[in-house]
Structures are given as structure tokens and as C-alpha cells.
Amino acid sequence: MRRFAFSLLLISFLIEAGFSRLNNLNTVENYMNICMLGMHHKSSPSPEKGLTSKICSPWAARSCCTEETALDIHTDPTWLNFDWNHCGSLSPSCREYFIMDSCFYSCSPNVGPWLVEDVRKIRKERFKDVPLCKPECDNWYDACKDDLTCINKCPQGSTCKKFSEIYENSSSLFCEKVFGSFKVVDDVDNCFHLWFDAKYPNPNEAVARRRASEILNVKYEHVEGAKLTDHNKAVSSCSVWELGWMLSMLLLVAVL
Ligand SMILES: *[C@@H]1O[C@H](CO)[C@@H](O)[C@H](O)[C@H]1NC(C)=O
């Protein structure tokens, strides 16, 4: 009986892997209308009028985060268990960059083409190798290089070191390794901005659209940011993927 249940469990996990919603993205619009499957993310991007002034403002027109999440990012120093002040306070300019990064992580509606599966309590997907503009990375690094860190929680007995020391004076190493989400690129016409003035259209939109076209092997078509539809074209988040999970959990309960 146990063996049977275990086999079923295995099969349902395999089915789930095969039916990952990321394998079902088959139009550019699918890629453009998806948010990371995470605890603090919406299911698809939509306007958030509350994201004004400093509160994750670039993403007001189309956002994967709610206003509430944006507020938490700005006010909670241990948001998502990342303690900013684990080696004494971060300098204000460095902290500001980490806030921008958190806003990007939670709110950017353009990471669809770089989503991969993940298995953590806070998220079932993450983005990987998003092309970050080198000048933005350099600024982030310059703001933080003399700040102290031991990367999140300091293990007992470990010492705090400067970011520059840990990342060997390399801005690219810093941006790529600090959270493992970015790939620093020189091509200034085809890279992401961590932040931009909300007066202007989202510059990352075209980069994501180009990448989605590349993945699907279709011709890239430029679309003005304003013309992007907000109605829900996203792949439903209650997908076969979740069904698979539910089945697995039910079976797990049955086995135990
Ligand atoms: C980084 O720069 C500092 C100061 O210029 C220097 O002492 C150190 O050796 C450099 N480290 C590496 C890994 O290049």
C-alpha cells in the first residue's frame, strides 16, 4: 500500500514537472503578462496608483507588487528576512539601492522570460540572469562597496567584511552574486534598469519583449508601453501546476 502511494506521489510530481506553467508560455503576450509565483507577488501585472513618490514608483503603471508590499519594502528593515543592518547600519545610499532591488524583485512586470522554477517557502519561481545594465550595476556597487556585510545572517564567530572585499573589487561579481538574479551586460540598448523615472515609459518592456520573441523564435515587434493591455492575458496561476501540487500533498497526507 505504501509503495503504491509512493509511486503515485512520484508520478504526480513528474506530471507536475512536465506541466510547469513556464513550459506553457507560447506567446510573447504570455511572457509579458506573468508575475513570479511568489508569496508577495500578484498573479499578473496591473496598475498600482499608490506607488507614488518614493514607494517603488517606477512600477506604478504596471506592477507585480501591491501597494502594501511596496510599503513593507520601504519600512521593514528585515523584509523577507533580509536584515539590512546585520553588520551595523548600511549607509543610506547603499540601503537605497537594496530597496530599489527589492522593488524590482517584487514589482517588475518584465521578468517573465527569465523565470525559472524554485522551491522555497516564499516562492515557487525566481528569475535568473536578467540582463542588468553595467552602468546601473556600477552605481549600485559604488554605493555599497565600503559597507560591511557577511551576507544576510552572520554566522556566530564570523566577521563582517566590506562588499568590495567579498566581491574582489568587481562590480559585476557583486551584482551577479549578491542575490544571484542578474547578469551584467555592456549592451546599453538591451539591458534592464533597476529604477527609472515614472514619467517615462518602462525601458525594460522592450528588452523583455525582444527576449520573449527570441525564446519563441518569432519576429520581434515593437509595442508602445501605453498600448500594453492590462486585462488579464496571463496564464492562469491556478494551473495544472497547482493541481499537481494539491494532488501531491493529498497523497502525502494519505501516505503518512
Ligand atoms: C581591491 O582593492 C584594494 C584597494 O585598492 C586592494 O588592496 C585589494 O588587493 C584589491 N583586491 C583584489 C582582489 O583585487
The ligand as an ORCA input file, in Angstrom:
! r2SCAN-3c Opt
* xyz 0 1
  C      40.889     45.504     -4.057
  O      41.338     46.833     -3.883
  C      42.099     47.048     -2.699
  C      42.380     48.540     -2.550
  O      42.746     49.122     -3.761
  C      43.381     46.205     -2.767
  O      44.145     46.369     -1.589
  C      42.992     44.735     -2.931
  O      44.134     43.937     -3.070
  C      42.068     44.536     -4.131
  N      41.574     43.161     -4.122
  C      41.520     42.401     -5.225
  C      41.017     41.003     -5.039
  O      41.837     42.809     -6.308
*
